[in-house]
Every structure is written in structure tokens, then in C-alpha cells.
Amino acid sequence: MGEETGGFAQSYGVELLFEELPSLSPEALLRAVRKYRPAAELLNKSDGGTTLAVLHPDYPVRFADGTMPAQTCVLPTDKPFRLTEALEDDLHQSWNFPEAQKVVGRCRHTVLVTDLMSSPLDY
């Protein structure tokens, strides 16, 4: 396995659930990110794809074969989301959100937001 991680994950992500697939504007995303990271840049600004990647040049990450900026990726999926039996069981742990199963059951789309190339950075 490599270096000790101190109990922290080496990559973090969150899967957001939606009833309708959200419209994702690269420009709006970049404006929002720049409120906190003014040096942020979009990767593949004009590729026309649905994946949005934001580069963070003020967080260079060194690897054995070079350096690259840490990234945040926003990845919508075209695979329909459905509430599975396993997830229904998990939702029983949502004690402070009693209508979780009903709300999640209406969702049909997901968007994954995750970091990339950032595992060597301090948490």
C-alpha cells in the first residue's frame, strides 16, 4: 500500500442526487470556485463535453514524472439513478431526515463531485 494516510482518504467525492438532470454551466462553476480560489482555471473549456474539470494552479502536486495542478471534477452521469434495496437499508440510518427514503426515491440523476491528482496534498 504506500505511505501511511493517517486515517484520511486519499481522494474525496460526493455523489449529488437530483430529480431532474441539472444544467451545468462551466462559466458559472468557475465564477463560484474563484470566490474561494481566484487562480482556478477550467480544463477543456471548449470540448463540449459534460465533464467539468477545474484546475487549481496554486496547488501544484508533485509526482515522480512531473508536476500538475490539483483538480476538482464535476461528472454528471447518463446512467439513471434508482433507489436500490441496499440504499433503502442505509437510509434507515437517516434519523434526522425521516423523509429521506421518499425524497431519494424521487431522484433519477446523479452528479459526482470529486478531487483528482490531489492525494499527495495535506488534507
Protein Blocks (a to p, Z undefined) as FASTA:
>chain_A
ZZcehhpafbdcdddddfbdcdddfklmmmmmmmmmmmbccehklnopabdcdddfklcc
ddfkbccdddddddddfbdcdddfklmmmmmmmmmlmklmmmmmmpcbdcddddehklmp
cZZ
